[in-house]
Amino acid sequence: MYLMGTLILSLTGCYFEIHENTGRNCVEVCTDGQCETTCTGDGFLDGLGDDHDDVDTDGDGVPDWFEDWCQTDPNDWDSDDDGIPDGQEDPDGDGYTNAEESVPCTDPLDPNSHPDAGDSDGDGIPDDEEVDNGTDPNNSDTDGDGVNDGDETAHGCDPVDPDSDDDGLLDGEETVIGTDPNNCDTDGDGVNDGPEVDRGTNPLEPDTDGDGDTDGEELDCHSSPLDPYMTCDNACPTP
């Protein structure tokens, strides 16, 4: 049972009150004299309006984006049905709940990653882990590839190598293009992503010109992967 109380949200300029109401918990959000009441079955705020970035669909105290990391269901306030809201669970046993870990974006499944561990550069990796991993605890993007160390680690990329798959494109460039920074040949056509970009072919399409031959096949037979009328069947032979 949650107690009646008032919480001031200094960052949003809002406040809300939680109280009992026929077995449900209700939240009154007031901004500039305008108040709106929302009731949920779990005692946590569903959201603070369209301008609030941390959407919490199930009202468990954990933003939807962070629930993916927690491996909990953003549409179920009690994913494991143990009677405890997901926001109050502590799966890694570090003494900090999922809700508390979501604020500084520490890893809710790693007992060595918690709000008190310290994260000088704000990349989501505690300073002591960065020292062990060889990344710079004072530089959120150690290898300068345009992707911060925490994101690289979470997606299996190398935070100390600007080109994790050695295809000639920086990991940050690949995230913009849409290619896989851990796969040197994203579309599997036999030509690495970097050379495809340099040649003007599409690293996300194995047959850029749509003539039935992959870009790699056309380069091998001295055809043109950019000309749909030139295929391996009519390419000029080379001496």
Secondary structure, 3 states (H helix, E strand, C coil): CCCCEEEEECCCCEEEEEEEECCEEEEEEEECCEEEEEEECCCCCCCCCCCCCCCCCCCCCCCHHHHHHHCCCCCCCCCCCCCCCHHHCCCCCCCCCHHHHHCCCCCCCCCCCCCCCCCCCCCCCCHHHHHHHCCCCCCCCCCCCCCCHHHHHHCCCCCCCCCCCCCCCCHHHHHHHCCCCCCCCCCCCCCCHHHHHHHCCCCCCCCCCCCCCCHHHHHHCCCCCCCCCCCCCCCCCCC
